[in-house]
Amino acid sequence: MGEMQFLNKTGHSTLEWDVRDDESTSMAEAEFDKLLHEGYVAFQRERRDKDAQRVDSFDPAADEILWVRPLRGG
């Protein structure tokens, strides 16, 4: 089971998927693509590791994907 975590206008959101369930995996991939298109940056982290790696494509086998909205100065 994998999960995505991100902050949005409604607060903290979590989306989970099961790699054995095509429907939940497709929904997670669609959400990944949507957030990437909206300018969020994805980091994939395996639960056993502390470091996260930036990713640009959805990996259904990922344990956790963390989304960050880049800050903009002004």
C-alpha positions as CSV (number, residue, x, y, z in Angstrom):
1,M,0.0,0.0,0.0
2,G,1.3,3.4,-0.9
3,E,0.3,6.9,0.0
4,M,0.6,10.5,-1.1
5,Q,0.6,13.4,1.3
6,F,0.1,17.0,0.4
7,L,-1.1,20.3,1.7
8,N,-3.8,22.1,-0.3
9,K,-6.5,24.7,0.2
10,T,-8.5,22.4,2.4
11,G,-5.6,21.4,4.6
12,H,-3.6,18.2,4.8
13,S,-4.7,15.4,2.4
14,T,-3.7,11.8,2.1
15,L,-4.4,9.5,-0.9
16,E,-3.7,5.8,-0.5
17,W,-3.5,3.2,-3.2
18,D,-2.9,-0.6,-3.4
19,V,-0.7,-1.8,-6.2
20,R,-2.9,-4.9,-6.5
21,D,-5.9,-2.7,-7.2
22,D,-5.9,-1.2,-10.7
23,E,-8.6,1.3,-9.9
24,S,-6.9,2.8,-6.9
25,T,-3.5,2.8,-8.7
26,S,-5.0,4.6,-11.7
27,M,-6.6,7.2,-9.4
28,A,-3.3,7.8,-7.6
29,E,-1.5,8.1,-10.9
30,A,-4.1,10.6,-12.2
31,E,-3.7,12.7,-9.0
32,F,0.1,12.5,-9.3
33,D,-0.1,13.9,-12.9
34,K,-2.6,16.6,-11.8
35,L,-0.4,17.8,-8.9
36,L,2.7,17.8,-11.1
37,H,0.9,19.9,-13.7
38,E,-0.2,22.3,-11.0
39,G,3.4,23.0,-10.1
40,Y,3.8,20.8,-7.0
41,V,7.1,18.9,-6.6
42,A,7.1,15.2,-5.7
43,F,9.5,13.4,-3.4
44,Q,9.5,9.7,-2.9
45,R,10.5,8.1,0.3
46,E,10.7,4.5,1.4
47,R,9.5,4.2,4.9
48,R,12.6,2.4,6.0
49,D,14.8,5.3,4.7
50,K,14.9,8.8,6.1
51,D,15.9,10.6,2.8
52,A,13.5,11.4,0.1
53,Q,14.4,11.6,-3.6
54,R,12.7,14.0,-6.0
55,V,10.7,12.2,-8.7
56,D,8.9,13.3,-11.9
57,S,6.9,10.1,-12.6
58,F,4.5,8.0,-10.6
59,D,5.9,4.7,-9.2
60,P,3.0,2.5,-8.0
61,A,5.4,0.5,-5.9
62,A,6.4,3.6,-3.8
63,D,5.8,3.5,-0.1
64,E,5.2,7.3,0.2
65,I,5.1,10.3,-2.0
66,L,5.3,13.7,-0.4
67,W,4.2,16.8,-2.3
68,V,5.7,20.3,-1.8
69,R,4.4,23.5,-3.3
70,P,7.5,25.6,-4.2
71,L,7.7,29.0,-2.4
72,R,7.8,32.1,-4.5
73,G,9.4,35.3,-3.4
74,G,8.2,38.7,-4.2
